[in-house]
Amino acid sequence: MRTWSRLDRCRKTRRIVWRYGTGGRAVPPAAVRRDGQAVDQGRVARKKAKNPSKRRIKYGANLEYTLARLDRDASVGSAQAAELAAQVRAGTLSANTAAIQAGFRKQREPLDRLRHWWKRASEAERERFLAEVRNF
């Protein structure tokens, strides 16, 4: 939770504002307790879509995206996608495994991971790794 700076009243509007760290934005009255301390109300909520059921998830690697993608593929006529989505919802299959079987996520092999991290390793880390492999 944020720690708020000094609270003050705006000279023009007489609203309570905090002066440091926020650019002096006005605090809504509900955000101030009786003892004058500001309460963190989090981020400002965005407008919700008129029909949230039509919200389309465009990308991601989480359960919500995977199920949405399987449902989209099933609505186009893929029986395999419908079966995989049912198994994920039942808990007999993980979302990642279903995505790999459906073909829209690739399975990372150990050699792929080694190549990925080799590029990011420093020279000292590479030498230490090669020494460990030679002694193995």
Number of C-alpha atoms within 10 A of each C-alpha: 7 9 10 15 14 12 17 15 14 15 8 6 8 10 14 21 22 20 17 12 10 11 9 14 14 17 17 12 11 9 13 16 10 6 6 12 15 23 15 12 12 8 6 6 6 6 6 7 9 8 7 8 7 8 9 11 11 8 11 10 11 10 15 12 16 22 21 16 22 25 19 15 17 17 12 10 11 14 12 15 24 17 14 24 26 16 15 19 13 10 10 10 14 15 23 17 15 22 22 13 15 18 11 12 14 12 13 9 8 9 8 11 10 10 10 11 11 14 9 10 12 11 10 9 12 15 12 11 13 12 11 10 9 7 6 6
